[in-house]
Structure formats: C-alpha cells, structure tokens
Amino acid sequence: MQAKLDRDEISSTDVVAAMIAIAEVVEVDMGGTSGGLYSIFFNGLSKGLLEAQREKQSETATAEVWARGLEVCSDLSR
C-alpha cells in the first residue's frame, strides 16, 4: 500500500475513491481470508460513504458523513 501512496494512486481528496483503492490493495496484497474480509469491509464502507454524502448533500467527508457511512456499511452486512 505504501508504494501506491507514494505514487499518489490512492486519492487524498476523494474518500470514496480512496476506500475503493484500499479495498483492492488489501484483497491483492494481503490475500487469504483476511484480505478478502478487509476488502469486503472497505468496499461496503465506500458504498456507505457515497450514500451518506448524497444524504447529507456534502462532498466533504465530515464526521457526520463518516458516522452515517459506517451505519450504512453495517446495514449492508446484515
């Protein structure tokens, strides 16, 4: 992951894109069950954050957006 950060391949301005990129990294680089589980979490979180940004009508990842994004992510896992 550090190499992708060094090459600016993980967005520092778009939290949804960053979560998607992190999901890809952990799935490929970690591998195994842990990589798969973390990848599922980060993909769910990216969907939750996107939905939360739409609900809050905010392009900024505020504390409220993060909180709502995690709630949505939790709902997706049920």
C-alpha positions in Angstrom: 0.0 0.0 0.0 2.9 2.4 0.8 4.0 2.2 -2.9 0.6 3.2 -4.1 0.5 6.1 -1.6 4.0 7.2 -2.8 2.8 7.1 -6.4 -0.4 9.1 -5.5 -2.5 6.1 -6.6 -4.7 6.4 -3.6 -6.7 9.7 -3.5 -6.1 12.1 -0.7 -9.1 14.2 -1.7 -11.8 11.7 -2.6 -12.6 9.4 0.4 -14.8 7.0 -1.7 -12.1 6.5 -4.3 -9.6 6.0 -1.5 -11.7 3.3 0.1 -12.1 1.5 -3.2 -8.4 1.7 -3.8 -7.6 0.4 -0.3 -10.1 -2.5 -0.8 -8.2 -3.5 -4.0 -4.8 -3.3 -2.3 -5.8 -5.4 0.7 -7.5 -8.0 -1.4 -4.5 -8.4 -3.7 -1.6 -7.8 -1.3 -2.9 -9.4 1.9 -4.6 -12.3 0.1 -6.2 -15.1 2.1 -9.2 -14.9 4.2 -8.1 -11.6 5.9 -7.6 -9.9 2.6 -11.0 -10.9 1.4 -12.7 -9.8 4.6 -11.0 -6.5 4.8 -11.7 -5.9 1.1 -15.4 -6.6 1.7 -15.4 -4.1 4.6 -13.7 -1.3 2.6 -16.0 -1.9 -0.4 -19.0 -1.7 1.9 -17.6 1.4 3.6 -17.1 3.1 0.2 -20.7 2.4 -0.7 -21.8 3.7 2.7 -19.8 6.9 2.4 -21.1 7.5 -1.0 -24.7 7.1 0.2 -24.0 9.3 3.2 -22.5 12.0 1.1 -25.7 12.0 -1.0 -28.0 12.0 2.0 -26.1 14.9 3.7 -25.6 16.7 0.4 -21.9 17.0 1.2 -18.8 16.4 -0.9 -16.7 16.7 2.3 -16.1 13.7 4.5 -17.3 15.2 7.7 -17.7 13.3 11.0 -21.4 13.0 10.2 -20.7 11.6 6.8 -18.3 9.0 8.3 -20.7 8.1 11.0 -23.6 7.6 8.6 -21.3 5.8 6.1 -20.4 3.3 8.8 -24.1 2.8 9.7 -24.9 2.1 6.1 -22.0 -0.2 5.8 -23.2 -2.1 8.9 -26.7 -2.3 7.4 -25.2 -3.8 4.2 -23.7 -6.7 6.1 -27.0 -7.9 7.5 
